Amino acid sequence: MDSLLEFLANHILSLILFIPTVAAGVILFIPSTKITAIRWFALAASLLPLILALSIWIGFDSSVGGFQLEEKITWYAALNASYHLGIDGISLTMVVLTTILTPLAILASFSIQERVKAYMALFLFLETGMLGVFLALDLLLFFVFWEIGLVPMYFLIAQWGGKNRNYASLKFMLYTIGGSLGLLLSIQVIGLVMGTFDMPELFAKWPYFTQTSLFGLPIETVKAIAFWAFVIAFAVKVPVWPLHTWLPDAHTEAPTAGSMILAGVLLKLGAYGFLRLVLPLYPYEAKQYAGALAVMGMLAIIFGALSAYGQSDFKRLIAYSSINHMGFVVLGIAVAAAAGGSMDAAIAMNGAVLQMFNHGLSAAGMFFLVGVIYDRAHTRDLNDFGGLFALLPVYGGILIFTSMASLGLPGLNGFISEFLVVRGAWNVFTLATALSMIGLFFTGAYVLKGLKQVLHGPLNERWVGHLSEINLREVLVIAPLMVLMLVIGIYPAWILNVINQAVMRLF
């Protein structure tokens, strides 16, 4: 018994990673008619990685350098590729976010009535793909999980999405796979040249690789090509303006839970790629082009907010708001690239990672609340609502609270992370930061526009007697997100302490 417990403790990351996949396999053997059993089994299985992730968080020693809980087994000896997992403060934060949002999204999916078995199995398989990206310490393994996460989301949109789901799912797949092709080729080049795909080894050696030429090209040219291949792949995923056009369609057509995970976690894979791979592998190239990245982050903040303000579809408004909020993450990464090692870079990077976590909470919450009203009204057109606070006071209060967190109201989570990014970026990219405030202004405008048209003004009489209040299951989905929004807004040190130690070791 002791040896079993020791084995499980030594392979806790693998358990977190593969429990959802095993559960997805078990679901396939449950009869399709047992819909209730499928739903509750999927929910229970998704809670296990959360429990394990929280146990790691509780016992995590943020003062220890490098990665913790590493597991390394030879995977493909001929290529010197390994099954190598590990975790630090940045990846742990993203793992906890993923394991929180997945069971909440599954609980939100209890309203799904068609092909429930396939839906739940795909959702659990998607969780493994997302977790694998955050846990992998081998470039080839990283890419495998990077691609695995695309397939379930494609089918979730294509099979359970809105009326334009085929167009949106195909666009999502083409954009993300297109960006990944260069990433794969660059990974192969690095592995061929360095003789390994192991990330810690590559972080130590690849930036200082001194061979004068490679494949008949100057080594600086090869590194520049590989750098841009990485940047494009991750920029598409964030998404960075102007590579963002797949996002509003995918968000709008995805089922509610799909939008929650797409905004809450999948967008973070691109930002995580910048942090985990681009900055350590290409410090010189990243510094050279940091200004361009800052401009793209600034434009995402501005154009995302302006586009959100111009929407009449409630869900599309929230979709564009994700571009706006992720722009702050990109701006923080640009500061780290330009001024790595400085206090400004550390502050901006802490803000960027925290913004990834905070946006995951608020965006998932907002998409869920849009889904709640859509399930009842069967419309997302803001012009069809009005005065609903009188009919749905509990829902209205929750929507206002979550919207304020997304807005960045002091005392809630969004304010902390955006303030840190702006504070760190100010001395490094003063003009870009100042112009970004235009986007911050319109963030307030589009949030208040949405609240006004849904909850306030004259009551639209067509909804009297036709809309029911938010129910207990739906409250259980949004309540944990609201608690975290408030706790981080009041006392962010508990999460920033974990993030900061990892950030300081990046430089």
C-alpha positions as CSV (number, residue, x, y, z in Angstrom):
1,M,0.0,0.0,0.0
2,D,2.8,2.4,0.9
3,S,4.6,1.7,-2.4
4,L,1.4,2.4,-4.3
5,L,0.9,5.7,-2.5
6,E,4.5,6.6,-3.2
7,F,4.1,5.7,-6.9
8,L,1.0,7.9,-7.2
9,A,2.8,10.7,-5.4
10,N,5.7,10.5,-7.8
11,H,3.4,10.5,-10.8
12,I,0.8,13.1,-9.7
13,L,1.3,15.1,-12.8
14,S,0.6,12.1,-15.0
15,L,-2.5,11.4,-13.0
16,I,-3.8,15.0,-13.5
17,L,-3.0,14.7,-17.2
18,F,-4.5,11.3,-18.0
19,I,-7.5,10.9,-15.6
20,P,-9.7,12.9,-18.0
21,T,-8.7,10.7,-20.9
22,V,-9.3,7.5,-19.0
23,A,-12.7,8.9,-17.9
24,A,-13.5,9.7,-21.5
25,G,-12.8,6.1,-22.4
26,V,-15.0,4.8,-19.6
27,I,-17.9,7.1,-20.8
28,L,-17.8,5.3,-24.2
29,F,-19.0,2.1,-22.4
30,I,-21.9,3.7,-20.6
31,P,-25.1,3.2,-22.6
32,S,-26.2,6.4,-24.5
33,T,-29.6,6.2,-22.9
34,K,-28.1,6.7,-19.4
35,I,-27.7,10.5,-19.9
36,T,-27.8,11.3,-16.2
37,A,-25.1,8.8,-15.4
38,I,-22.9,10.1,-18.2
39,R,-23.3,13.7,-17.0
40,W,-22.5,13.0,-13.3
41,F,-19.6,10.6,-14.1
42,A,-18.0,13.2,-16.4
43,L,-18.4,15.9,-13.6
44,A,-17.0,13.6,-11.0
45,A,-14.1,12.6,-13.2
46,S,-13.3,16.2,-13.9
47,L,-13.1,17.0,-10.2
48,L,-10.3,14.6,-9.6
49,P,-7.6,16.6,-11.5
50,L,-8.9,19.7,-9.6
51,I,-8.3,18.0,-6.2
52,L,-4.8,16.8,-7.3
53,A,-4.0,20.3,-8.6
54,L,-5.1,22.0,-5.4
55,S,-3.0,19.5,-3.4
56,I,0.0,20.5,-5.4
57,W,-0.8,24.2,-4.9
58,I,-1.0,23.7,-1.1
59,G,2.3,21.9,-1.0
60,F,4.1,23.9,-3.7
61,D,7.4,25.4,-2.6
62,S,7.7,28.7,-4.5
63,S,11.3,29.2,-3.2
64,V,12.6,26.2,-5.0
65,G,14.3,27.0,-8.3
66,G,13.5,25.3,-11.6
67,F,10.7,22.8,-12.2
68,Q,9.2,20.6,-9.5
69,L,7.5,17.1,-9.5
70,E,9.4,16.2,-12.7
71,E,8.7,12.9,-14.5
72,K,11.0,11.9,-17.3
73,I,10.8,8.7,-19.3
74,T,12.4,7.9,-22.7
75,W,9.7,8.2,-25.3
76,Y,11.4,8.1,-28.7
77,A,15.0,7.2,-28.2
78,A,16.0,7.6,-31.8
79,L,15.1,11.3,-31.7
80,N,16.1,11.7,-28.0
81,A,12.6,12.7,-27.2
82,S,11.2,12.0,-23.8
83,Y,7.9,12.0,-21.8
84,H,9.1,14.8,-19.6
85,L,6.6,16.6,-17.3
86,G,7.3,19.3,-14.7
87,I,5.7,22.3,-13.1
88,D,6.6,25.8,-11.9
89,G,4.6,28.7,-10.7
90,I,3.4,29.8,-14.1
91,S,2.4,26.4,-15.3
92,L,0.8,25.5,-11.9
93,T,-1.4,28.7,-12.2
94,M,-2.6,27.6,-15.6
95,V,-3.2,24.0,-14.5
96,V,-5.3,25.2,-11.6
97,L,-7.3,27.5,-13.9
98,T,-7.9,24.6,-16.3
99,T,-9.0,22.2,-13.6
100,I,-11.3,24.8,-12.1
101,L,-13.0,25.7,-15.4
102,T,-13.4,22.2,-16.8
103,P,-15.8,20.8,-14.1
104,L,-17.7,24.1,-14.1
105,A,-18.1,24.0,-17.9
106,I,-19.2,20.3,-17.7
107,L,-21.8,21.3,-15.1
108,A,-22.9,24.1,-17.4
109,S,-23.3,21.5,-20.1
110,F,-26.0,19.6,-18.3
111,S,-28.5,21.3,-20.5
112,I,-27.1,19.6,-23.6
113,Q,-29.6,17.0,-24.8
114,E,-28.2,15.6,-28.0
115,R,-25.3,13.1,-28.2
116,V,-24.4,13.6,-24.6
117,K,-21.9,10.7,-24.5
118,A,-19.8,12.1,-27.3
119,Y,-20.0,15.6,-26.0
120,M,-18.7,14.7,-22.5
121,A,-16.0,12.4,-23.9
122,L,-14.7,15.2,-26.1
123,F,-14.7,17.6,-23.3
124,L,-12.6,15.4,-21.1
125,F,-10.2,14.6,-23.9
126,L,-9.9,18.4,-24.5
127,E,-8.9,18.8,-20.9
128,T,-6.0,16.4,-21.4
129,G,-4.8,18.3,-24.4
130,M,-4.8,21.6,-22.5
131,L,-3.1,20.3,-19.4
132,G,-0.5,18.6,-21.5
133,V,0.7,21.9,-23.0
134,F,1.1,23.4,-19.5
135,L,2.9,20.3,-18.1
136,A,5.2,19.3,-21.0
137,L,8.9,19.9,-20.7
138,D,9.8,18.3,-24.1
139,L,9.3,20.3,-27.3
140,L,7.9,17.3,-29.2
141,L,5.6,16.4,-26.4
142,F,4.5,20.0,-26.2
143,F,3.6,20.0,-29.8
144,V,1.6,16.8,-29.6
145,F,-0.6,18.1,-26.8
146,W,-0.8,21.5,-28.6
147,E,-2.4,19.7,-31.6
148,I,-4.5,17.3,-29.5
149,G,-6.4,20.3,-28.0
150,L,-7.6,21.4,-31.4
151,V,-9.5,18.3,-32.4
152,P,-12.1,18.1,-29.6
153,M,-12.8,21.9,-29.8
154,Y,-13.3,21.6,-33.5
155,F,-16.0,18.9,-33.1
156,L,-17.6,20.7,-30.1
157,I,-18.2,23.7,-32.3
158,A,-19.0,21.8,-35.5
159,Q,-21.5,19.4,-33.8
160,W,-23.1,21.5,-31.0
161,G,-22.6,25.0,-32.2
162,G,-24.9,27.6,-33.7
163,K,-26.3,28.0,-37.2
164,N,-22.9,29.0,-38.7
165,R,-21.0,26.3,-36.8
166,N,-19.5,24.7,-39.9
167,Y,-17.9,27.9,-41.1
168,A,-16.7,28.9,-37.6
169,S,-15.2,25.4,-36.8
170,L,-13.4,25.2,-40.1
171,K,-12.0,28.7,-39.8
172,F,-10.8,27.9,-36.2
173,M,-9.1,24.7,-37.4
174,L,-7.5,26.3,-40.5
175,Y,-6.1,29.3,-38.6
176,T,-4.7,27.3,-35.7
177,I,-3.3,24.4,-37.9
178,G,-1.8,26.9,-40.3
179,G,0.1,28.6,-37.5
180,S,1.2,25.3,-36.1
181,L,3.0,24.1,-39.3
182,G,5.8,26.5,-38.9
183,L,6.0,25.7,-35.2
184,L,6.5,22.0,-36.0
185,L,9.2,22.6,-38.6
186,S,11.1,24.9,-36.2
187,I,10.8,22.3,-33.4
188,Q,12.3,19.7,-35.8
189,V,15.1,22.0,-36.7
190,I,16.0,22.7,-33.1
191,G,15.8,19.0,-32.2
192,L,18.0,18.0,-35.2
193,V,20.6,20.6,-34.5
194,M,20.8,20.3,-30.7
195,G,20.2,16.5,-30.5
196,T,17.4,16.9,-27.9
197,F,13.9,18.2,-27.5
198,D,14.3,18.6,-23.7
199,M,13.3,22.1,-22.8
200,P,15.6,22.7,-19.8
201,E,18.6,21.6,-21.9
202,L,17.5,23.8,-24.8
203,F,17.0,26.8,-22.6
204,A,20.6,26.5,-21.5
205,K,22.1,25.8,-24.9
206,W,20.0,27.0,-27.9
207,P,20.3,30.8,-27.3
208,Y,24.1,30.5,-27.3
209,F,24.4,28.1,-30.2
210,T,27.5,29.5,-32.0
211,Q,27.8,27.4,-35.2
212,T,28.3,29.9,-38.0
213,S,25.9,28.4,-40.5
214,L,23.1,25.9,-40.7
215,F,21.5,24.4,-43.8
216,G,23.7,26.8,-45.9
217,L,22.2,29.8,-44.1
218,P,23.8,32.0,-41.4
219,I,22.8,30.8,-38.0
220,E,21.2,34.2,-37.2
221,T,18.9,33.8,-40.2
222,V,17.9,30.3,-39.1
223,K,17.2,31.5,-35.6
224,A,15.2,34.4,-36.9
225,I,13.0,32.1,-39.1
226,A,12.4,29.8,-36.2
227,F,11.6,32.7,-33.9
228,W,9.0,34.0,-36.3
229,A,7.5,30.5,-36.7
230,F,7.0,30.3,-33.0
231,V,5.7,33.8,-32.7
232,I,3.1,33.3,-35.5
233,A,1.8,30.1,-34.0
234,F,1.4,31.6,-30.6
235,A,0.1,34.9,-31.9
236,V,-2.7,33.1,-33.8
237,K,-3.7,31.3,-30.6
238,V,-3.7,34.4,-28.3
239,P,-5.0,35.8,-30.7
240,V,-2.9,38.9,-31.5
241,W,-4.3,41.6,-33.9
242,P,-4.4,41.2,-36.9
243,L,-4.5,37.4,-36.6
244,H,-7.6,37.4,-34.5
245,T,-10.4,37.1,-37.0
246,W,-11.2,33.4,-36.3
247,L,-12.0,34.2,-32.6
248,P,-15.3,36.1,-32.8
249,D,-16.8,33.4,-35.1
250,A,-15.6,30.5,-33.0
251,H,-16.9,32.1,-29.8
252,T,-20.2,33.1,-31.2
253,E,-21.0,29.7,-32.7
254,A,-19.5,27.5,-29.9
255,P,-21.9,26.0,-27.3
256,T,-21.8,27.9,-24.0
257,A,-19.4,25.6,-22.3
258,G,-17.2,25.5,-25.4
259,S,-17.0,29.3,-25.3
260,M,-16.1,29.2,-21.6
261,I,-13.1,26.9,-22.2
262,L,-12.1,28.6,-25.4
263,A,-11.9,32.0,-23.7
264,G,-10.9,30.7,-20.3
265,V,-8.0,28.3,-21.3
266,L,-7.4,27.8,-25.0
267,L,-6.4,31.5,-25.6
268,K,-3.9,31.1,-22.7
269,L,-2.0,28.4,-24.6
270,G,-0.7,31.0,-27.0
271,A,0.4,33.4,-24.2
272,Y,1.9,30.5,-22.3
273,G,3.9,29.6,-25.5
274,F,5.4,33.0,-25.5
275,L,6.4,32.8,-21.8
276,R,7.6,29.2,-21.8
277,L,9.3,29.0,-25.2
278,V,9.8,32.3,-27.0
279,L,11.4,34.3,-24.2
280,P,13.8,31.6,-23.0
281,L,14.8,30.3,-26.4
282,Y,15.0,33.6,-28.3
283,P,15.9,36.3,-25.9
284,Y,17.9,38.4,-28.4
285,E,15.3,38.1,-31.2
286,A,12.5,38.8,-28.7
287,K,14.2,42.0,-27.5
288,Q,14.8,43.1,-31.1
289,Y,11.1,42.8,-32.0
290,A,9.6,43.7,-28.6
291,G,8.4,47.1,-29.9
292,A,6.4,45.4,-32.7
293,L,4.9,43.1,-30.1
294,A,4.0,46.0,-27.9
295,V,2.3,47.8,-30.8
296,M,0.2,44.6,-31.6
297,G,-0.8,44.4,-27.9
298,M,-1.8,48.0,-27.9
299,L,-3.8,47.6,-31.1
300,A,-5.5,44.5,-29.6
301,I,-6.5,46.5,-26.6
302,I,-7.9,49.4,-28.7
303,F,-9.5,47.6,-31.6
304,G,-10.9,44.8,-29.3
305,A,-12.7,47.4,-27.2
306,L,-13.9,49.4,-30.1
307,S,-15.2,46.3,-31.9
308,A,-16.9,45.0,-28.7
309,Y,-18.7,48.4,-28.4
310,G,-20.0,48.1,-31.9
311,Q,-21.7,44.7,-31.4
312,S,-25.4,44.1,-31.0
313,D,-25.0,40.4,-30.4
314,F,-24.3,39.9,-26.6
315,K,-22.0,36.9,-27.1
316,R,-20.1,38.5,-29.9
317,L,-19.5,41.5,-27.7
318,I,-17.9,39.3,-25.1
319,A,-15.9,37.6,-27.8
320,Y,-14.3,40.8,-28.9
321,S,-13.7,41.8,-25.3
322,S,-11.3,38.7,-25.0
323,I,-9.1,40.3,-27.7
324,N,-9.1,43.5,-25.7
325,H,-8.2,41.8,-22.4
326,M,-5.6,39.5,-23.9
327,G,-3.9,42.6,-25.4
328,F,-2.7,43.4,-21.9
329,V,-1.1,40.0,-21.7
330,V,0.7,40.6,-24.9
331,L,1.8,44.1,-23.7
332,G,3.3,42.5,-20.5
333,I,5.2,39.9,-22.5
334,A,6.6,42.7,-24.8
335,V,7.9,44.5,-21.7
336,A,9.6,41.3,-20.5
337,A,11.2,40.8,-23.9
338,A,12.4,44.4,-24.1
339,A,13.6,44.9,-20.5
340,G,14.2,41.4,-19.1
341,G,15.8,41.5,-15.7
342,S,14.5,44.9,-14.7
343,M,11.9,45.6,-12.1
344,D,9.5,47.0,-14.7
345,A,9.7,43.7,-16.6
346,A,9.1,41.7,-13.5
347,I,6.0,43.8,-12.6
348,A,4.6,43.6,-16.1
349,M,5.2,39.8,-16.3
350,N,3.5,39.2,-13.0
351,G,0.6,41.2,-14.3
352,A,0.5,39.3,-17.6
353,V,0.4,35.9,-15.9
354,L,-2.2,37.1,-13.4
355,Q,-4.2,38.6,-16.3
356,M,-4.3,35.2,-18.0
357,F,-5.8,33.7,-14.8
358,N,-8.2,36.6,-14.2
359,H,-9.4,36.8,-17.8
360,G,-10.0,33.0,-17.6
361,L,-12.4,33.6,-14.7
362,S,-14.2,36.6,-15.9
363,A,-14.5,35.6,-19.6
364,A,-15.8,32.1,-18.7
365,G,-18.3,33.7,-16.3
366,M,-19.5,36.2,-18.9
367,F,-19.9,33.6,-21.6
368,F,-21.8,31.4,-19.2
369,L,-24.2,34.3,-18.2
370,V,-24.9,35.0,-21.9
371,G,-25.7,31.3,-22.3
372,V,-28.1,31.5,-19.3
373,I,-30.1,34.3,-20.9
374,Y,-30.0,32.7,-24.3
375,D,-31.4,29.4,-23.0
376,R,-34.4,31.3,-21.9
377,A,-34.9,34.0,-24.5
378,H,-33.4,32.2,-27.5
379,T,-31.9,35.4,-28.7
380,R,-28.6,37.2,-28.0
381,D,-29.6,40.5,-29.7
382,L,-29.1,43.3,-27.2
383,N,-31.9,45.3,-28.9
384,D,-34.4,42.5,-27.9
385,F,-33.8,42.9,-24.2
386,G,-34.4,45.8,-21.8
387,G,-35.4,46.3,-18.2
388,L,-34.8,42.6,-17.3
389,F,-33.4,43.5,-13.8
390,A,-37.1,43.8,-12.7
391,L,-37.8,40.2,-13.8
392,L,-34.4,38.6,-13.0
393,P,-32.9,40.4,-10.0
394,V,-30.6,37.5,-9.0
395,Y,-29.3,37.0,-12.5
396,G,-29.0,40.8,-12.9
397,G,-26.9,41.1,-9.8
398,I,-24.6,38.3,-10.8
399,L,-24.2,39.8,-14.3
400,I,-23.3,43.2,-12.9
401,F,-20.7,41.7,-10.5
402,T,-19.1,39.6,-13.2
403,S,-19.1,42.6,-15.7
404,M,-17.4,44.8,-13.1
405,A,-14.7,42.2,-12.7
406,S,-14.2,42.1,-16.5
407,L,-14.3,45.9,-16.5
408,G,-11.4,46.1,-14.0
409,L,-13.3,47.7,-11.1
410,P,-10.9,48.2,-8.1
411,G,-11.6,45.6,-5.5
412,L,-12.1,42.8,-8.1
413,N,-9.5,40.7,-9.9
414,G,-9.3,42.4,-13.3
415,F,-8.0,45.7,-11.8
416,I,-5.0,44.1,-10.1
417,S,-3.6,42.4,-13.2
418,E,-4.2,45.3,-15.6
419,F,-2.7,47.8,-13.2
420,L,0.5,45.7,-12.9
421,V,0.8,45.4,-16.7
422,V,0.3,49.2,-17.1
423,R,2.7,50.0,-14.2
424,G,5.4,47.8,-15.6
425,A,4.9,48.9,-19.2
426,W,4.9,52.6,-18.6
427,N,8.6,53.2,-18.3
428,V,9.4,50.8,-21.2
429,F,6.7,51.5,-23.8
430,T,5.3,54.9,-22.7
431,L,3.5,55.8,-25.9
432,A,2.0,52.3,-26.5
433,T,0.8,52.2,-22.8
434,A,-0.7,55.7,-23.0
435,L,-2.6,54.9,-26.2
436,S,-3.8,51.6,-24.7
437,M,-5.8,53.8,-22.3
438,I,-8.1,54.5,-25.2
439,G,-9.0,50.8,-25.2
440,L,-9.4,50.9,-21.4
441,F,-11.9,53.8,-21.8
442,F,-14.0,51.9,-24.3
443,T,-13.8,48.8,-22.1
444,G,-16.0,50.7,-19.7
445,A,-18.2,51.8,-22.6
446,Y,-19.0,48.4,-24.0
447,V,-19.5,46.8,-20.6
448,L,-21.9,49.5,-19.5
449,K,-23.6,49.3,-22.9
450,G,-24.3,45.6,-22.5
451,L,-25.6,46.1,-18.9
452,K,-27.8,49.0,-20.0
453,Q,-29.4,47.2,-22.9
454,V,-30.0,43.9,-21.0
455,L,-30.9,45.0,-17.5
456,H,-31.9,48.6,-17.5
457,G,-34.3,51.0,-19.3
458,P,-38.0,50.3,-20.0
459,L,-39.0,46.7,-19.5
460,N,-39.6,44.9,-22.7
461,E,-43.1,43.4,-22.1
462,R,-42.6,40.4,-24.4
463,W,-40.5,38.8,-21.6
464,V,-43.0,39.1,-18.8
465,G,-44.0,35.6,-17.7
466,H,-41.6,34.0,-20.2
467,L,-38.2,34.3,-18.4
468,S,-37.3,32.3,-15.3
469,E,-34.7,33.3,-12.8
470,I,-31.3,31.7,-12.7
471,N,-31.5,28.2,-11.2
472,L,-29.4,26.5,-8.5
473,R,-27.3,24.5,-10.9
474,E,-26.4,27.7,-12.8
475,V,-25.6,29.5,-9.5
476,L,-23.2,26.7,-8.6
477,V,-21.4,27.2,-11.9
478,I,-20.9,30.9,-11.5
479,A,-20.4,31.1,-7.7
480,P,-16.8,29.7,-7.5
481,L,-15.8,32.2,-10.2
482,M,-17.3,35.1,-8.4
483,V,-15.6,34.1,-5.1
484,L,-12.2,33.9,-6.9
485,M,-12.8,37.3,-8.6
486,L,-13.4,38.9,-5.2
487,V,-10.6,37.1,-3.3
488,I,-8.0,38.0,-5.9
489,G,-9.3,41.6,-6.0
490,I,-9.0,42.0,-2.3
491,Y,-5.9,39.8,-1.5
492,P,-3.9,38.9,-4.7
493,A,-0.7,38.0,-2.8
494,W,-1.6,34.3,-2.4
495,I,-1.4,33.8,-6.2
496,L,1.2,36.5,-7.0
497,N,3.7,34.9,-4.6
498,V,3.6,31.7,-6.7
499,I,3.7,33.5,-10.0
500,N,6.5,35.9,-9.0
501,Q,9.1,33.3,-8.1
502,A,8.7,31.7,-11.5
503,V,8.7,35.0,-13.3
504,M,12.0,36.1,-11.6
505,R,13.7,32.9,-12.8
506,L,12.8,33.6,-16.4
507,F,15.3,36.4,-16.7
